[in-house]
Amino acid sequence: MLRHHIANLNQRVLQYQENDGVNVPNDGLNDGVKLLNKTLQRVYFEIVNKPEIRSVELMEILNISELTVTKATRELKKLGFIKRMGSDKTGKWQILK
C-alpha cells in the first residue's frame, strides 16, 4: 500500500514537471533521460528507484498496459539505459546510464 502511495507521488511529481516546465536537477543521471519520451522516462525512473521491480508492478504503478511496459523496457535496453540480470521473476534491472 505504501509503495502504491509513493508511486502516485512520483507520478504527480512527473506530471507537475511536465506541465509546469520545471527542470529536473542535473545530477548526471538525467542527461540522456531528457531525450526519452514521457513513458520511457516514467518506466526508467521506476526501475532506477526499485531495480527489482517486475513488469506487473510497472503496469500497476504507472497504469499502463503489458505491451507498453514490454516496448518501453525493450527500447530502454536497446538505448543502453538498462540491462536485465537474472530471470524475469527473481532478477533485477541493472542501471547502465
C-alpha positions in Angstrom: 0.0 0.0 0.0 2.8 2.4 0.9 4.6 1.6 -2.3 1.5 2.5 -4.2 1.3 5.9 -2.5 4.9 6.6 -3.2 4.4 5.6 -6.9 1.4 8.0 -7.0 3.5 10.8 -5.5 6.3 10.1 -8.1 3.7 10.2 -10.8 2.3 13.5 -9.6 5.8 15.0 -9.4 6.4 13.9 -13.1 3.1 15.4 -14.1 4.0 18.7 -12.3 7.3 18.8 -14.0 5.8 18.1 -17.4 3.0 20.7 -17.1 4.9 23.5 -15.5 8.2 23.2 -17.3 10.1 22.5 -14.1 13.6 21.3 -14.8 14.9 18.2 -13.1 18.2 18.9 -11.3 21.3 18.0 -13.3 22.9 15.1 -11.4 24.4 13.4 -14.4 21.8 10.7 -14.2 19.3 12.7 -16.1 21.4 13.8 -19.0 20.3 11.2 -21.5 16.9 10.7 -19.9 15.7 14.0 -21.2 15.9 12.6 -24.7 13.4 9.8 -23.8 9.6 10.2 -24.3 7.5 10.6 -21.2 6.5 6.9 -21.0 10.1 5.8 -21.2 11.1 8.3 -18.6 8.4 7.1 -16.2 9.4 3.4 -16.7 13.1 4.3 -16.3 12.7 6.3 -13.1 10.6 3.5 -11.5 13.3 1.0 -12.4 16.0 3.3 -11.0 14.0 3.6 -7.8 13.4 -0.1 -7.5 15.8 -2.3 -9.7 14.0 -5.5 -8.7 10.6 -4.2 -10.0 8.7 -6.6 -12.2 6.6 -5.8 -15.3 3.4 -6.4 -13.4 4.3 -3.8 -10.8 5.2 -1.3 -13.5 1.8 -1.9 -15.1 0.0 -1.2 -11.8 2.1 1.7 -10.6 2.1 3.6 -14.0 -1.3 2.4 -15.1 0.0 1.2 -18.5 -0.6 -2.0 -20.4 1.7 -5.0 -20.5 2.6 -4.3 -24.1 3.6 -0.7 -23.2 5.9 -2.0 -20.5 7.4 -4.5 -22.8 8.0 -2.0 -25.5 9.4 0.6 -23.0 11.8 -1.9 -21.4 12.9 -3.2 -24.8 13.6 0.4 -26.0 15.5 1.3 -22.8 17.6 -1.9 -23.3 18.2 -1.0 -26.9 19.3 2.5 -26.0 21.7 1.1 -23.3 19.9 2.5 -20.3 19.1 -0.8 -18.6 20.0 -4.5 -18.6 18.1 -7.4 -17.1 20.2 -9.5 -14.7 18.7 -12.9 -13.8 15.2 -14.3 -14.5 12.0 -12.3 -15.1 10.7 -13.4 -11.8 13.7 -13.2 -9.4 16.1 -11.0 -11.4 16.6 -7.3 -11.3 17.5 -4.4 -13.6 21.0 -3.1 -13.9 21.2 0.6 -14.5 23.7 1.4 -17.2 23.2 5.2 -17.6 
